[in-house]
Amino acid sequence: MAFFLVAVGLLLLAAPLSLLAGTGTGFREKSALVSLLAGCITGIVAVFHALAAGGISTVLPWSVPVGAFALRLDGLAAVFLLPAFLLIGAGAIYGEGYWPRQRQPAGGTWVRFFYAILAAAIVMVLAADNAILFLLAWECMAMAGYFLVCTERHRQDAQEAGFLYFACTHTGTLILFGLFALLHVFFSGPVTLPPAASLDAAATAASAVFLLALTGFGLKAGIIPLHIWLPRAHAAAPSHVSALMSGVMIKTGIYGIMRVTSFFTGIPAWWGWTVLGLGLVSAVLGVVFAIAQHDIKRLLAYHSVENIGIILLGFGTALLGLSFREPALFTLGMAGALLHVINHGLFKGLLFLSAGSIIHATGSRELLRYGGLLRHLPLTGFFFLGGAVAICGLPPLNGFVSEWFVYLGLLQAGNSPIASLTLAVLALPALALTGGLALLCFAKVFGLTFLGAPRAPLPAGCHEAPASMLAGMAILLAACLWIGLLPSTMVPLLTDGLAAWPAGSGGRPVVLATLAPAANISVVALLLLLLVGVITLFFVLPGRKAAARGMTWGCGFPFVDARMQYSVSSFAQIINDLFGWALRTRRQGETPKGLFPEPVRITSHAPDAVLDLLVLPVCRRLAVLADRIRHVVQHGNLNLYVLYLALALCLLLWQIVR
């Protein structure tokens, strides 16, 4: 545990160092980066040390009157901590080039300060074994995220995104207070989190605890319909912060749900069906909303919602396996969910960093202004393509492996009782549909961004990202390749993660190794990689006859320009129309008519239906109600205000003496 405490200390040390660094050069300027990287390396060492020891915990005295400073590093925490440390380090390296102090001295300093606070708070949330410590770290994480979302506070969209994030995250925190209070009162537990499988899910308050966890943590995870803050916040934050928020921070919500369910034995089937249903809706609608976006970072944010849905599909399958007492169903579903937690953190971080490189070069987040960028940003294009292949679940990258585990779990359900067969019938088509739509979406994004002709004039001096940004992307792509080509190396980590649910755990390492032979997957991935390499060499080796080149057919026009290319909307028009009931796309402008139509301008926008049609109308009604109550309670009569205070004091004294 000493290594972990040193790691947290180094992450925290980076915050004051970033303030002291100023705009100087040399080691003084890089001291915060060095501290962050040292903390990440030490943290990874601590995680592997904890895994080798079978999990470690410690309790230290502190001045807070409730409980103690309790930490626990077990297999479940390790699954979340490893990608966290890796992404924190890669994002810190990337940020040196993306948000340099020389161009934005004040903004660069504060971004580094709150980035360090956010990093330390995330790892403390994942290791806390005390409810008070957990909530303190959770609040620090929430506030650091708020200030990072509002980095460009002069922009209206950043202010609105920050306010929405602030409101949602503190609503979730309030729910978590109720969750831990319920655990303390009804299960007579201390403020230290309960051990695994120590509570009975048949107890009266167990279902209330589950629903509070699903809601409070679901707000952080971005589960539909609790996702309303996520697209705006991820779009407004600096790109390396978006990578950390999407790749790691929202996973703390998944961690919370998993940790709370691990407290219980005898889990009822409806818990699993609820999680599975939310996962199905989040996966399908997340990717549908992503396809309709014109902003590259909002598009990636909705894909985070989609991948949270995939994680919940695996987790819901695992909970049903526990309920039906089918170890194979539990093992495959949970292994897929845990591995996708790791994989999504890596490839989504890579995609956000690649998107940041595009924004760094073009100055715009709008896909409508991109095109032909592969000539100017070849390495960024390569990294983005790697992330796109991974998120679409294609070999030889890591996204294929975790989705394959989930598929195996759902196929395993087909050999089970009728309830499990229903699970397979519902979830398998949804997962397949999600994968197909993700492939369509990233074919659109990569094609519109890097191929074809520019749709708008590029800024003068548009060039490839600096070395620090490329290094951050390279680290994450290497990790994606490692898991994709050598998935068997992840089996021990997943086995340790599964041990958080000890009920029925006998023989689980053998079950995982036999049900999902990762060595066979790696052979397939290596063969595919070899095939790609051979095809590449065939095209690039000298001596081949040069292919004939000619003009592209321009539909009868004498020259080819942006009008000959698909737009963001036209590429995905069929899908947008098919899911129009959910997207509720708003269009402005009239369709061209006649043989020789006049020039027209058509714009389309897909609002967040949950926010616009449900949350905002409810908030407006609550605001009207609050205004009416204000006139009753806050009437300006000082004597009545004193009476309120006296009544409150009397109530407090009565609670103390009774």
Residue pairs with C-beta under 8 A, 6 or more apart in sequence:
1 46
1 50
1 56
1 57
1 58
1 71
1 73
3 42
3 43
3 45
3 46
3 49
4 42
4 43
4 46
4 47
4 50
4 71
4 73
4 127
5 71
6 39
6 42
6 46
7 39
7 40
7 42
7 43
7 46
7 85
7 123
8 39
8 43
8 120
8 123
8 124
9 39
10 35
10 36
10 38
10 39
10 42
11 35
11 36
11 39
11 40
11 43
11 88
11 116
11 119
11 120
11 123
12 116
12 117
12 120
13 35
13 39
13 116
14 32
14 33
14 35
14 36
14 39
14 112
14 116
14 119
15 32
15 112
15 113
15 114
15 116
15 117
15 120
17 31
17 32
17 35
18 32
18 109
18 112
18 113
18 116
19 109
19 113
20 28
20 31
21 28
21 29
21 30
21 31
21 32
21 101
21 109
21 112
22 28
22 29
22 101
22 105
22 109
23 29
23 101
23 102
23 105
27 34
29 101
30 96
32 112
32 116
33 92
33 93
33 96
35 116
36 88
36 89
36 92
36 115
36 116
36 119
37 89
37 92
37 93
39 85
39 88
39 119
39 120
40 85
40 86
40 88
40 89
40 92
41 85
41 89
43 81
43 84
43 85
43 123
44 82
44 85
44 86
46 73
47 73
47 78
47 81
47 82
47 85
49 56
50 56
50 73
50 74
50 77
50 78
51 75
51 78
51 492
51 493
51 496
55 72
55 73
55 74
55 75
55 496
55 499
56 72
56 73
57 70
57 71
57 72
57 73
57 74
57 129
58 70
58 71
59 68
59 69
59 70
59 71
60 68
60 69
60 70
60 71
61 68
61 69
62 68
62 69
64 132
66 132
66 191
67 130
67 131
67 132
67 133
67 190
67 191
67 192
68 130
68 192
69 130
69 133
70 128
70 129
70 130
70 133
70 192
71 127
71 128
71 129
71 133
72 127
72 128
72 129
72 193
73 81
73 127
74 496
74 499
74 500
75 493
75 495
75 496
75 497
75 498
75 499
75 500
76 255
76 258
76 259
76 262
76 338
76 497
76 499
76 500
77 126
77 127
77 255
78 493
78 496
78 497
79 338
79 341
79 342
79 493
79 494
79 496
79 497
80 126
80 248
80 251
80 252
80 255
80 341
81 123
81 126
81 127
82 342
82 493
83 247
83 248
83 251
83 341
83 342
83 345
83 346
84 119
84 122
84 123
84 126
84 248
84 251
84 345
85 123
86 345
86 346
86 475
86 476
86 479
87 243
87 244
87 247
87 248
87 345
87 346
87 349
87 476
88 119
88 122
88 244
88 248
89 475
90 243
90 349
90 353
90 472
90 473
90 475
90 476
91 115
91 240
91 241
91 243
91 244
91 349
91 353
91 472
92 115
92 240
92 472
93 468
93 471
93 472
93 475
94 239
94 240
94 243
94 353
94 356
94 468
94 469
94 471
94 472
94 473
95 111
95 112
95 115
95 238
95 240
95 472
96 468
97 465
97 466
97 467
97 468
97 469
98 238
98 239
98 240
98 356
98 357
98 360
98 465
98 469
99 107
99 108
99 111
99 238
99 240
100 108
101 108
101 109
102 108
107 151
107 152
110 147
110 151
111 148
111 151
111 238
111 241
114 144
114 147
114 148
115 144
115 148
115 240
115 241
115 244
117 140
117 144
118 141
118 144
118 145
118 148
118 241
118 244
118 249
119 244
120 140
121 137
121 138
121 140
121 141
121 144
122 141
122 244
122 248
122 249
122 252
124 133
124 137
124 140
125 134
125 137
125 138
125 141
125 252
125 255
126 252
126 255
128 134
128 137
128 193
129 192
129 193
130 191
130 192
130 193
131 180
131 183
131 184
131 191
131 192
131 193
132 191
134 180
134 193
135 173
135 176
135 177
135 180
138 173
138 176
138 252
139 173
141 249
141 252
142 166
142 169
142 170
142 173
145 165
145 169
145 233
145 245
145 249
146 162
146 165
146 166
146 169
148 237
148 238
148 241
148 245
149 158
149 161
149 162
149 165
149 233
149 236
149 237
149 241
150 158
150 159
150 161
150 162
150 236
151 158
151 236
151 237
151 238
151 241
152 158
152 236
153 159
153 162
155 236
157 232
157 235
157 236
158 236
160 232
161 229
161 232
161 233
161 235
161 236
162 233
162 236
164 228
164 229
164 232
164 233
165 229
165 232
165 233
167 229
168 219
168 226
168 228
168 229
169 219
169 220
169 229
171 219
172 215
172 216
172 217
172 218
172 219
172 220
173 216
174 216
175 212
175 215
175 216
175 219
176 212
176 216
176 217
176 256
178 212
178 216
179 209
179 212
179 213
179 216
179 260
180 191
182 205
182 208
182 209
182 212
183 189
183 194
183 209
183 263
184 190
184 191
186 203
186 204
186 205
186 209
187 194
187 199
187 203
187 205
193 259
193 263
194 263
195 263
196 262
196 263
196 500
196 501
196 502
197 262
197 263
197 264
197 265
197 501
197 502
197 503
198 263
199 206
199 263
199 264
199 265
200 206
200 264
200 265
200 266
201 207
201 210
201 264
201 265
201 266
201 267
201 268
201 271
202 266
202 268
206 264
207 268
207 271
209 260
210 260
210 261
210 264
210 271
213 256
213 257
213 260
213 261
214 223
214 257
214 274
214 275
214 278
215 226
216 256
217 252
217 253
217 254
217 255
217 256
217 257
217 260
218 226
218 253
218 257
218 278
219 226
219 229
219 253
220 249
220 250
220 252
220 253
220 256
221 250
221 251
221 252
221 253
221 254
221 257
221 308
222 229
222 230
222 250
222 253
222 282
222 304
222 305
222 308
223 253
223 278
223 279
223 282
223 305
223 308
223 309
223 312
224 278
224 281
224 282
224 285
224 286
224 305
224 309
224 610
225 610
225 614
227 282
227 286
227 305
227 610
228 608
228 610
228 611
228 615
230 250
230 301
230 304
230 305
231 289
231 293
231 298
231 301
231 302
231 608
232 298
233 245
233 301
234 242
234 245
234 246
234 297
234 298
234 300
234 301
234 304
234 352
235 242
235 295
235 297
235 298
235 301
235 365
237 245
238 356
239 297
239 352
239 353
239 355
239 356
239 357
239 359
239 360
240 352
240 353
240 356
240 472
242 297
242 300
242 301
242 352
242 356
243 348
243 349
243 350
243 352
243 353
243 356
244 349
246 300
246 301
246 304
246 348
246 349
246 352
247 344
247 345
247 346
247 348
247 349
247 352
248 345
250 304
250 308
251 341
251 344
251 345
254 308
254 311
254 312
254 315
254 341
257 275
257 315
258 315
258 337
258 500
259 500
261 267
261 271
261 319
262 500
262 501
265 503
267 319
267 322
267 323
268 323
269 320
269 323
269 324
269 419
271 319
271 323
272 316
272 317
272 318
272 319
272 320
272 321
272 322
272 323
273 316
273 320
274 316
275 312
275 315
275 316
275 319
276 312
276 313
276 316
276 317
276 319
276 320
276 423
276 426
276 427
277 316
278 309
278 312
278 316
279 308
279 309
279 310
279 311
279 312
279 313
279 314
279 315
279 316
280 309
280 313
280 426
280 427
280 430
281 309
282 305
282 306
282 308
282 309
282 312
283 306
283 307
283 309
283 310
283 312
283 313
283 430
283 431
283 434
284 306
284 309
284 430
284 433
284 434
284 437
285 305
285 579
285 582
286 302
286 303
286 304
286 305
286 306
286 307
286 308
286 309
287 302
287 303
287 306
287 434
287 437
287 438
287 441
288 437
288 575
288 579
288 582
288 583
289 302
289 305
289 582
289 583
289 606
289 608
290 299
290 300
290 302
290 303
290 305
290 306
290 438
290 441
291 437
291 440
291 441
291 444
291 572
291 575
291 576
292 572
292 575
292 576
292 583
292 585
292 606
293 299
293 302
293 367
293 606
294 366
294 367
294 368
294 568
294 569
294 605
295 365
295 366
295 367
296 355
296 358
296 359
296 365
296 366
296 367
296 370
296 445
296 449
297 352
297 355
297 359
297 365
298 365
299 367
299 441
299 445
300 348
300 351
300 352
300 355
303 348
303 351
303 391
303 438
303 441
304 344
304 348
306 434
306 438
307 340
307 344
307 348
307 391
309 434
310 340
310 344
310 403
310 406
310 431
310 434
311 337
311 340
311 341
311 344
312 337
313 337
313 406
313 410
313 427
313 430
313 431
314 333
314 334
314 335
314 336
314 337
314 338
314 340
314 402
314 405
314 406
314 409
315 333
315 334
315 337
316 333
316 427
317 329
317 330
317 332
317 333
317 336
317 337
317 406
317 409
317 410
317 413
317 423
317 427
318 329
318 330
318 331
318 333
318 334
318 337
318 409
319 330
319 333
320 329
320 333
320 413
320 419
320 420
320 423
321 327
321 328
321 329
321 330
321 331
321 333
321 334
321 409
322 330
322 501
322 503
322 504
324 416
324 417
324 419
324 420
325 504
326 412
326 416
326 420
327 504
327 507
327 508
327 511
328 412
328 511
328 515
329 409
329 412
329 413
329 416
329 420
330 501
330 504
331 409
331 498
331 508
331 511
331 512
331 515
332 405
332 406
332 408
332 409
332 412
332 512
332 515
332 516
333 405
333 406
333 409
333 410
334 497
334 498
334 501
335 405
335 409
335 494
335 497
335 498
335 512
335 516
336 402
336 403
336 404
336 405
336 406
336 407
336 408
336 409
337 406
338 494
338 497
338 498
339 401
339 402
339 405
339 483
339 490
339 494
340 402
340 403
340 405
340 406
342 398
342 402
342 483
342 490
343 390
343 398
343 399
343 401
343 402
343 480
343 483
344 391
344 399
346 390
346 398
346 476
346 479
346 480
346 483
347 386
347 387
347 390
347 391
347 397
347 398
347 399
347 476
347 480
348 387
348 391
349 476
350 383
350 386
350 387
350 390
350 473
350 476
350 477
350 480
351 384
351 387
351 388
351 391
353 383
353 469
353 472
353 473
353 476
354 380
354 383
354 384
354 387
354 473
355 365
355 384
356 469
357 377
357 380
357 383
357 465
357 469
357 470
357 473
358 370
358 373
358 377
358 380
358 384
358 449
359 365
360 465
360 469
361 373
361 376
361 377
361 380
361 458
361 459
361 462
361 463
361 464
361 465
362 369
362 370
362 373
362 458
362 459
362 462
363 459
364 370
364 456
367 445
367 448
367 449
367 568
368 455
368 456
368 567
368 568
369 455
369 456
370 448
370 449
370 450
370 454
370 455
370 456
371 448
371 449
371 451
371 452
371 453
371 454
371 455
371 456
371 562
371 565
372 450
372 451
372 452
372 453
372 454
373 380
373 381
373 449
373 450
373 454
373 458
374 381
374 450
374 451
376 458
376 462
376 463
376 464
377 450
377 463
377 464
377 465
378 464
379 464
379 465
379 470
380 464
380 465
380 470
380 473
381 446
381 450
383 470
383 473
383 474
383 477
384 446
384 449
384 450
385 446
385 450
386 397
386 477
386 480
386 481
387 476
387 477
387 480
388 442
388 445
388 446
389 397
389 399
390 397
390 398
390 399
390 400
390 480
390 484
391 399
391 438
391 442
392 399
392 435
392 438
392 439
392 442
393 399
393 400
393 403
393 404
393 435
393 438
394 400
394 439
395 484
395 524
395 525
395 528
396 481
396 484
396 485
396 525
396 526
396 528
396 529
396 532
397 480
397 481
397 483
397 484
398 479
398 480
398 481
398 482
398 483
398 484
398 487
399 480
399 484
400 484
400 521
400 525
401 483
401 484
401 487
401 490
401 518
401 521
403 431
403 435
404 516
404 521
405 516
406 431
407 428
407 431
408 515
408 516
410 423
410 424
410 427
410 428
410 431
411 424
411 428
412 515
413 420
413 421
413 423
413 424
413 427
414 420
414 421
414 424
437 575
440 572
440 575
441 572
444 568
444 571
444 572
447 566
447 571
448 455
448 565
448 566
448 568
448 571
452 565
453 560
453 561
453 562
453 565
454 562
455 562
455 565
456 562
464 470
465 473
482 489
483 489
483 490
484 525
485 522
485 525
485 526
485 529
486 522
487 518
487 521
487 522
487 525
488 518
488 519
488 522
490 518
491 512
491 513
491 518
494 512
495 508
495 509
495 512
498 505
498 508
498 512
499 505
499 508
538 544
551 560
552 560
552 564
554 560
554 564
555 564
557 563
557 564
569 576
569 602
569 604
576 583
576 585
576 604
576 606
582 609
583 606
583 609
584 606
584 607
584 609
584 613
585 604
585 605
585 606
586 604
586 605
586 606
586 607
587 602
587 603
587 604
588 602
588 603
588 604
589 600
589 601
589 602
589 603
590 600
590 602
591 600
591 602
592 598
592 600
